[in-house]
Amino acid sequence: MNAAPPPHGLCDACRHQRLVPNTRGSVFSLCERSREDPDFPRYPRLPVLRCPGFEPTEDRDAGKGD
């Protein structure tokens, strides 16, 4: 029986999130901002409720005027 993964908070809607699966079936939320800015944790504690680096994903912006 496969349970749904727990929500990642803001990360689920952030363009900097990359989901990284391991060989045992777990999935980790990697913050791509951590590659350029050491102030951001590579694997933040979840759920993330506040983040100064949050940027919505492109698909969330679709339909909004420029």
Sequence and secondary structure as in RCSB ss.txt:
>XXXX:A:sequence
MNAAPPPHGLCDACRHQRLVPNTRGSVFSLCERSREDPDFPRYPRLPVLRCPGFEPTEDRDAGKGD
>XXXX:A:secstr
        BGGGGBTTEEEEE TTS EEEEEGGGGT TTS SS  SSB   TT  B HHHHTTS  
